[in-house]
Every structure is written in structure tokens, then in C-alpha cells.
């Protein structure tokens, strides 16, 4: 996971949301920055909802 990149993307996403702008492409970038951590998040979410 690239924490620096993810942090920058999340800051930019927040600013865009506050300004009422779209964040679609940034969501994809955030997922790519998460890398393999994304699989762990989905695993955790899947087991939390059981």
C-alpha cells in the first residue's frame, strides 16, 4: 500500500466533495493505492456482515 499516495488522494477527494465536484476517478486511484490491502478490507467486510 502506498500510504503517501492514498493520503494525497483522500485529501483531494474530501476537497472535491466539499466543493460538490465528482470523485469517480479518484476512487479508482484510491483503490489502486490500496493494492493488496483492498482484498483484506473486502474479506473483513464480508465476515463482519455475517
Secondary structure, 3 states (H helix, E strand, C coil): CCHHHHHHHHHHHHHHHHCCCCCHHHHHHHHHHHCCHHHHHHHHHHHHCC
